[in-house]
């Protein structure tokens, strides 16, 4: 919110810095899920593919804003709405993936306990 509606340019950049720091927190847990699911022989390819896709999609954002920006402040509200929708969708998807991995881990642990008995 502060990036788009800050009173000064410095305030906007400060909010952007904080936003980038917080929004990139998915990378560590995302990589750990990737390491857990991908065989080690193809790990390098999968990590590279994830990072390339991430950068390709991220590069679409500035392009979309540039093509739709009429040069005034009217682009702030639709941009803010789009960012909010994307963040909520991402959070829901990431929590569902985390929950699915938690269920798989519980099933695996129960199976290992039964095998020991």
Secondary structure, DSSP 8 states (H G I E B T S, - for coil): -HHHH-SSHHHHHHHHHHHHHHHTTHHHHHHHHHHHHS-GGGHHHHHHHHHHHHHHHHHHHHHHHHHH--SSTTHHHHHHHHHHHHHHHHHHHHHHHHHHHHHHHHHHHHHHHHHH-
